[in-house]
Amino acid sequence: MSTQTPATRALTLAKVAFRVMEYDYVSGQDKIGLHAAEAVGADPGRVLKTLMVEVDGKPACAVIPSDRSLSMKRVATAFGGKSATMMPPDKAERLTGFHTGGISPFGQKRRVPVAFEASALTVPEVVINGGKRGMMVALAPADALAASGGAPHPLCAD
């Protein structure tokens, strides 16, 4: 399996240290992030899922632990809006250039604002989708923020 994706190219261009973790992606999974965490042998709290949202009709990207859920109220606040909704999968694919189950906050076709769940950034290393199904990248949280242009915010439901 090739590890060259727009996400890994963006990380390389940003001079960010990362390592690739591959696994057998199983389509039709309800909890893709939890499946990925189990497959790569990582704590679900360190494996972050990338969710595309719309805040007041504008696209944005929320990155949260795979074992947590978004609070749309907190997402709206993080991006300075009044309301937030999940972006339809087909729209997310067109906007990012990635397939659902493989969306990464790095190297998206169209750059959008990015926010990370602040509490997830307290560990030495996080694992995030590497731009295709079955491929994750492990990197330092500070590097993930820098490479994505993201900011830490409380995003998850309590």
C-alpha positions in Angstrom: 0.0 0.0 0.0 1.4 3.4 -1.0 1.8 5.8 1.9 1.9 8.9 -0.4 -1.2 10.9 0.0 -2.0 14.6 0.0 -1.9 14.4 3.8 1.5 12.8 4.1 2.9 15.2 1.4 1.5 18.2 3.4 3.2 16.8 6.6 6.5 16.3 4.8 6.3 19.8 3.3 5.7 21.2 6.8 8.8 19.3 8.0 6.8 17.5 10.6 8.0 14.2 12.0 5.4 11.4 11.7 5.1 7.7 11.2 2.6 5.8 9.1 0.4 3.1 10.7 -1.5 0.9 8.3 -4.4 -1.5 9.0 -7.0 -3.4 7.1 -9.9 -1.0 6.7 -13.3 -2.7 6.9 -16.1 -0.8 5.1 -19.5 -0.5 6.7 -18.1 0.0 10.2 -20.3 2.1 12.5 -17.4 3.5 14.5 -14.6 3.9 12.1 -12.3 5.6 14.6 -12.8 2.9 17.2 -12.1 0.2 14.6 -8.9 2.0 13.6 -7.8 2.4 17.2 -8.2 -1.4 17.8 -6.6 -2.3 14.5 -3.4 -0.2 15.2 -3.4 -1.1 18.9 -3.7 2.4 20.2 -5.8 3.9 23.0 -9.1 5.3 21.4 -8.5 8.6 23.3 -5.3 9.1 21.3 -6.8 8.1 18.0 -8.4 11.2 16.6 -11.2 11.3 14.1 -11.7 14.0 11.5 -15.2 15.3 11.2 -16.3 17.8 8.6 -18.9 20.3 9.8 -20.7 23.4 8.6 -20.9 26.4 11.0 -23.4 28.9 9.9 -23.2 27.3 6.5 -19.4 27.6 6.2 -17.2 24.5 6.1 -14.9 23.6 9.0 -13.0 20.6 10.3 -13.3 19.2 13.9 -10.7 16.7 15.2 -11.7 14.8 18.3 -10.9 11.5 20.1 -12.5 8.5 18.4 -14.3 7.5 21.6 -16.0 10.8 22.1 -18.9 12.7 20.4 -19.1 16.3 19.1 -21.1 19.0 20.8 -22.5 21.0 18.0 -22.9 24.0 20.4 -19.2 23.8 21.3 -18.3 23.4 17.6 -20.3 26.6 16.7 -18.6 28.5 19.5 -15.1 27.3 18.5 -15.6 28.6 15.0 -17.3 31.8 16.1 -20.7 30.8 14.8 -24.3 30.4 16.1 -25.1 26.9 14.8 -23.2 23.8 13.5 -24.3 20.7 11.6 -22.4 17.7 10.2 -21.4 18.1 6.6 -23.0 15.5 4.3 -20.4 12.9 3.3 -20.5 13.6 -0.4 -19.9 17.3 0.2 -17.1 16.5 2.6 -15.5 14.2 0.0 -15.7 16.9 -2.7 -14.3 19.6 -0.4 -11.4 17.6 1.0 -10.5 15.4 -1.9 -10.5 12.4 0.5 -13.0 9.6 0.9 -15.0 9.3 4.1 -13.2 6.9 6.4 -10.0 8.5 5.1 -10.5 12.2 5.7 -7.4 13.9 7.2 -7.1 17.5 8.5 -3.8 17.7 6.5 -3.6 18.3 2.8 -7.2 18.9 2.1 -8.1 20.1 -1.4 -9.7 23.2 0.0 -8.2 24.6 3.2 -10.8 25.2 5.9 -10.6 26.3 9.6 -9.5 23.4 11.9 -10.2 22.9 15.6 -8.9 20.1 17.8 -10.5 18.9 21.0 -8.2 20.6 23.5 -8.2 17.7 26.1 -6.9 15.3 23.4 -3.7 17.3 23.0 -2.2 16.5 26.4 -0.5 13.2 25.3 2.9 12.9 23.7 1.6 11.4 20.5 -1.8 11.4 18.6 -2.9 9.2 15.7 -4.9 10.8 12.9 -6.1 9.7 9.5 -3.3 9.9 6.9 -5.5 10.6 4.0 -6.8 7.3 2.9 -8.8 4.4 4.4 -6.6 2.1 6.4 -3.7 4.5 6.9 -3.1 6.6 10.0 -0.2 8.9 11.0 1.2 9.2 14.5 2.7 12.6 15.4 3.1 15.1 18.3 0.0 17.1 19.1 1.9 20.4 18.6 3.0 19.3 15.1 -0.6 18.3 14.3 -1.8 21.8 15.2 1.0 23.5 13.3 0.6 21.4 10.1 -3.2 21.8 10.0 -3.3 25.4 11.1 -5.6 24.2 13.8 -6.4 25.6 17.2 -7.4 23.8 20.5 -11.0 24.2 21.7 -13.4 22.2 23.8 -15.4 20.4 21.1 -16.8 17.3 22.8 -20.0 16.6 24.5 -19.5 16.1 28.2 
